[in-house]
Amino acid sequence: MEIFIKQLQGITFAAKGNSNHWIMMDGPEEFAGSEAASRPMELMLMSLGGCTAADVASILQKKRVKLSGFEVKVTGERAKEHPQVFTKIHIEYIFYGENISQKDVERAIELSQTKYCSASAMLRQVAELTYSYRIESPVLVPQNEQRV
């Protein structure tokens, strides 16, 4: 894997990996940023959430679990002193649908956390990593609204 990062201005950067998709990274104005994109540490939590979400969604799909929606919320606490690494990270999985088996959900999360998610395995080396889940009724979104 190889990543290319190009400075645009101050600490505003564009980055591209092997997938050939560009993303932006930025910081606060007080450090020569433009406030125009996510911060690198935010992207780290997004990567963790995306990694485990993809695992769980794939496992549940293979188990033929019907979801009407699926969300992941990741929260992180950082050390007060530099280099301000993450010290605690919590992942909350939220499943929407009818007749979703707790056993299937728990197994999918367990497999992601113990076998498949490389981001979890890596971050677990430096931070306390915990998770929880909820199963909710299906979300009804009016046709003129989108859930983000």
Phi and psi in degrees as a GROMACS rama.xvg file:
@    title "Ramachandran Plot"
@    xaxis  label "Phi"
@    yaxis  label "Psi"
@TYPE xy
-138.668  138.54  GLU-2
-119.987  138.201  ILE-3
-115.582  130.131  PHE-4
-125.594  130.165  ILE-5
-120.291  126.94  LYS-6
-72.8691  131.321  GLN-7
-100.031  -43.068  LEU-8
-172.084  133.379  GLN-9
54.7139  -120.495  GLY-10
-110.099  30.8051  ILE-11
-94.5852  121.137  THR-12
-129.161  151.629  PHE-13
-111.504  138.992  ALA-14
-130.687  145.789  ALA-15
-141.387  137.19  LYS-16
-112.965  -166.045  GLY-17
-59.834  -25.1851  ASN-18
-72.194  -10.0735  SER-19
68.2506  28.0289  ASN-20
-110.994  132.945  HIS-21
-86.1929  142.205  TRP-22
-131.428  158.54  ILE-23
-106.147  148.429  MET-24
-133.949  144.497  MET-25
-153.696  179.769  ASP-26
-144.599  -176.001  GLY-27
-72.0504  154.973  PRO-28
-57.4268  -33.663  GLU-29
-63.1644  -17.2086  GLU-30
-116.231  30.0698  PHE-31
72.6749  23.5318  ALA-32
-89.6167  172.703  GLY-33
-112.108  -0.730847  SER-34
56.5565  34.2835  GLU-35
-105.048  -3.36029  ALA-36
-159.61  176.813  ALA-37
-66.4627  151.171  SER-38
-80.0623  152.337  ARG-39
-55.3077  -38.9612  PRO-40
-70.8313  -30.2722  MET-41
-64.3739  -42.4597  GLU-42
-62.0579  -32.325  LEU-43
-63.5331  -44.4491  MET-44
-68.2209  -36.3297  LEU-45
-62.7247  -40.2965  MET-46
-62.949  -44.0619  SER-47
-60.0143  -49.1744  LEU-48
-61.5277  -42.549  GLY-49
-66.2419  -38.7711  GLY-50
-62.8427  -52.1585  CYS-51
-72.4693  -34.0445  THR-52
-62.588  -42.0336  ALA-53
-63.1356  -42.3312  ALA-54
-59.5424  -53.3468  ASP-55
-62.393  -45.4159  VAL-56
-60.7096  -42.9392  ALA-57
-64.8353  -44.2334  SER-58
-63.7803  -44.5113  ILE-59
-65.998  -35.6854  LEU-60
-63.2398  -43.549  GLN-61
-63.7523  -30.5836  LYS-62
-83.4396  0.0348675  LYS-63
61.474  35.2053  ARG-64
-81.5566  125.369  VAL-65
-90.3701  116.146  LYS-66
-109.162  140.224  LEU-67
-94.1616  -11.0233  SER-68
-173.28  158.101  GLY-69
-153.573  129.615  PHE-70
-134.892  153.85  GLU-71
-131.798  131.142  VAL-72
-117.449  125.44  LYS-73
-117.49  128.719  VAL-74
-122.615  142.712  THR-75
-134.668  142.575  GLY-76
-109.814  138.87  GLU-77
-114.554  153.601  ARG-78
-61.8305  147.871  ALA-79
-75.4431  -28.7382  LYS-80
-96.8576  150.818  GLU-81
-65.219  138.523  HIS-82
-88.657  15.343  PRO-83
51.2792  50.5328  GLN-84
-68.9397  162.466  VAL-85
-70.3703  134.036  PHE-86
-107.287  -30.4985  THR-87
-140.362  135.639  LYS-88
-135.123  132.57  ILE-89
-122.645  133.064  HIS-90
-112.102  124.352  ILE-91
-112.764  121.87  GLU-92
-98.1642  131.867  TYR-93
-125.006  118.422  ILE-94
-109.948  136.456  PHE-95
-118.135  133.13  TYR-96
157.176  177.979  GLY-97
-104.318  143.367  GLU-98
55.477  40.2551  ASN-99
-84.761  124.869  ILE-100
-75.5594  125.763  SER-101
-59.6424  -37.5589  GLN-102
-61.0517  -43.917  LYS-103
-64.393  -43.5424  ASP-104
-62.628  -48.3035  VAL-105
-61.5973  -40.1902  GLU-106
-67.3768  -40.9946  ARG-107
-63.0876  -43.6415  ALA-108
-65.5862  -44.4612  ILE-109
-59.7495  -45.0563  GLU-110
-62.63  -41.2224  LEU-111
-61.5712  -47.4974  SER-112
-73.6776  -28.6817  GLN-113
-105.716  -16.8947  THR-114
-128.773  -44.514  LYS-115
-100.908  -38.4987  TYR-116
-80.1559  103.938  CYS-117
-67.6296  -30.6891  SER-118
-65.3212  -42.3959  ALA-119
-61.8919  -46.2923  SER-120
-59.9087  -40.3759  ALA-121
-71.4025  -48.1307  MET-122
-70.0136  -28.086  LEU-123
-61.4153  -21.5896  ARG-124
-70.5699  -22.9249  GLN-125
-121.419  -13.6277  VAL-126
-135.653  153.401  ALA-127
-74.3091  118.542  GLU-128
-110.908  119.052  LEU-129
-125.057  164.187  THR-130
-150.424  159.866  TYR-131
-148.078  169.643  SER-132
-147.317  158.971  TYR-133
-136.579  146.882  ARG-134
-116.057  122.089  ILE-135
-117.856  161.688  GLU-136
-62.2517  157.101  SER-137
-56.8121  146.687  PRO-138
-90.7123  126.009  VAL-139
-101.376  114.012  LEU-140
-108.145  123.935  VAL-141
-54.9408  147.33  PRO-142
-59.0989  -27.0603  GLN-143
-89.3826  4.0878  ASN-144
-116.847  151.341  GLU-145
-121.052  140.136  GLN-146
-88.0382  131.532  ARG-147
